[in-house]
């Protein structure tokens, strides 16, 4: 996986459907998802879902220590979260290994 950085300042734009989808389906609020963007994170291009526009996946951690898997795109220099959920065990391990190496 090729990890990338996200340029700052980070500005969010939420589609009303996606904003509530992650909360209803995965229990992740928009505030939690946004919080993960301002902490150590890993970002990679999502080649398999980038047919119409460039999409990315991110592993990030919230202030309360929850590691998230987030898919997003960037439109008009704004981050649009598509989905946010708790990372599974494999994803948590990837995040922890990469972050520890970078520290």
Buried (B, 14 or more C-beta within 10 A) or exposed (E): EEBEEEEEEEEBEBEEEBBEBBBEEBEBBBEBBBBBBEEBBBBEBBEEBEEEEEBBBBBBBBEEEBBBBBBBBBEEEEBBBBBBBBBEEEBBEBBBEBBEEEE
